[in-house]
Amino acid sequence: MIETDQLTRCYGNLTAVDALSIRVEPGQVLGLLGPNGAGKSTAMRMISGFLVPTSGTARVCGHDILREPLAAKRALGYLPEGAPGYGEMTVREFLHFIQHMRRLHSEADWQRFDQVVQQLQLEEVLDSCIDTLSKGLRRRAGLAQAILHDPPVLMLDEPTDGLDPNQKHAVRQLIDVMARNRTILISTHLLEEVHALCNRVVIIARGRLLADATPAELEQQSRYHGAVSFSAPGSGMAQEMLGRLPQVAAIEVDPLDGRTTVFPKPGQRILGPVQQLLREQGLEVSEIQLESGRLDEVFRQITTAVDGAAPAGPVP
């Protein structure tokens, strides 16, 4: 549904996107993850046809962005970073303008208009000028124009940027519903967005592809994967005894809250032995958790690698 082939964009001596090749399959929600300035927005602008690649190309639903630009754009809904619009227009005028540009004039198209307005809760601001709206409402108006023509592919650049927690939840629910019959590419630097929305992650930095995996596969590369953390008063002696377990590699205590984390040796499962020892010590454990892994740690590891030269694919 989305495919890039050695997609590259240079600005003088700066290579913003460096030979990026990814493929997004039908039904996937792919998170394009990277630090600020990684090249995420530049890549999306090329895929959407707003920027011409220096070299390479991309395809949307099989339509090459260079040879069939209009067909590619018809198949694509795009929410740019910042959700730019025409500030002097009302929301209604702006969405009608988008309808006109996309030639959406049938009765079904007008029903779709009403549906989108309702989905994004824009009824009360339809006749308000875009310049007068809050950042969150402008974002929702931008998302409305992206889905107005009911495209099979969506590209969303920082879709919840500027939204409060309730608005983020509502937009994420909408994206989750839309993902059931669409392919969605989401650019973000927010790890919480990945957990909430994505079933696959591509990490880029300095314009280069560094990793391509599911969130669970990335978390498995974290040293916290399989670790056990717990809170218990007076656990000093237990910590010493836990360190003697043959399955345990290390123990760390958070200096702020006193929470203990027990790290396993490679291939070892330690939840059972840790729980048994804590019971034998008679400790009152207020909380115990088996860690799945920490995506933020893996993200830092990958994106701060020397020269950004981490391998593509699941991180070894």
Secondary structure as GFF3:
##gff-version 3
##sequence-region A 1 316
A	DSSP	beta_strand	2	11	.	.	.	ID=ss1
A	DSSP	beta_strand	14	20	.	.	.	ID=ss2
A	DSSP	beta_strand	23	24	.	.	.	ID=ss3
A	DSSP	beta_strand	29	33	.	.	.	ID=ss4
A	DSSP	alpha_helix	40	48	.	.	.	ID=ss5
A	DSSP	beta_strand	55	60	.	.	.	ID=ss6
A	DSSP	beta_strand	63	64	.	.	.	ID=ss7
A	DSSP	alpha_helix	69	74	.	.	.	ID=ss8
A	DSSP	beta_strand	76	79	.	.	.	ID=ss9
A	DSSP	alpha_helix	91	101	.	.	.	ID=ss10
A	DSSP	alpha_helix	107	119	.	.	.	ID=ss11
A	DSSP	three_ten_helix	123	125	.	.	.	ID=ss12
A	DSSP	three_ten_helix	130	132	.	.	.	ID=ss13
A	DSSP	alpha_helix	135	147	.	.	.	ID=ss14
A	DSSP	beta_strand	153	157	.	.	.	ID=ss15
A	DSSP	alpha_helix	165	178	.	.	.	ID=ss16
A	DSSP	three_ten_helix	179	181	.	.	.	ID=ss17
A	DSSP	beta_strand	183	188	.	.	.	ID=ss18
A	DSSP	alpha_helix	191	197	.	.	.	ID=ss19
A	DSSP	beta_strand	200	205	.	.	.	ID=ss20
A	DSSP	beta_strand	208	213	.	.	.	ID=ss21
A	DSSP	alpha_helix	215	219	.	.	.	ID=ss22
A	DSSP	beta_strand	228	231	.	.	.	ID=ss23
A	DSSP	alpha_helix	236	242	.	.	.	ID=ss24
A	DSSP	beta_strand	248	253	.	.	.	ID=ss25
A	DSSP	beta_strand	260	264	.	.	.	ID=ss26
A	DSSP	alpha_helix	271	280	.	.	.	ID=ss27
A	DSSP	beta_strand	287	290	.	.	.	ID=ss28
A	DSSP	alpha_helix	295	303	.	.	.	ID=ss29
A	DSSP	three_ten_helix	306	308	.	.	.	ID=ss30
###
